[in-house]
């Protein structure tokens, strides 16, 4: 397998200790999977910040939001026979699934794309209402005609779906609710309309029939979506055999829409690959990489809160029209960056 990522020497760019917890009594456990965008001539990330109380001996404790937005802490003894806690990310207690952390979204910016800081007077984005009581996660950002579209994972005991908020100034947000109901995530909106329609990649999931595949949908208004079509599936005994999902907004090239996606195998190793979609009909997949273009190899990608993971939902194109800086989550704990050559990715595609 060929890893073509040019990792930043400064990685990790952000670690949990670099930000201040949102609430007294909580600590930041992980920084994950940032969306990325340009605004006011700076590079910005909207980072998923995962928090929980400091853990006590013999007890698992985690926060959830009430419907009114207040935080409540649940504590469970580790030896409770009704507790299933084999995954660092999710537990099951008395038949109900819970996340071990509560996530919100935090804005950071940078003059050089490397050194990020938290600016003043910009709000944190937090879960709101009955569909976000377990938090909001993994925001993707698309800029269309001067407006920013934020798609993110909304989590509650009702399930996992896709929420949408829009903004023009990153201080005032319009909330559009859940645009893809449970179970769905990994939603990336294209950054221009095609034949007058918005397009988005998304990932519905099935526990019985089907699998964790990449779908596409179109919309007249970015809120009401239809014309759904499955465009890419997992591949048996390969690096993306267990699940796949979209990264950030597809990149427009002369050959087609280039989508960098994540895939995982049955050992929960997450890598990155690429798809090429038709410019005029992005439901047509023209080509796909056989091997991953990025594999967890660095220490900060192999060990952490949930190791052996590289996962992206944000990138920024550089002025040379070939280099794309991919911002990614490493081992579900750190925020990192790597440069890729678009031409090199295109050269690795295998056409249908």
Helices and strands as residue ranges (DSSP letters): E 6-7, G 16-18, E 27-39, E 42-52, E 59-65, E 71-77, E 83-84, E 90-93, E 96-99, E 102-110, E 136-144, E 147-156, E 159-167, E 173-180, E 184-189, E 198-204, E 214-219, E 225-232, E 243-246, E 251-253, E 256-264, E 270-277, E 285-289, H 299-302, E 310-317, E 323-330, E 334-341, H 342-347, E 349-351
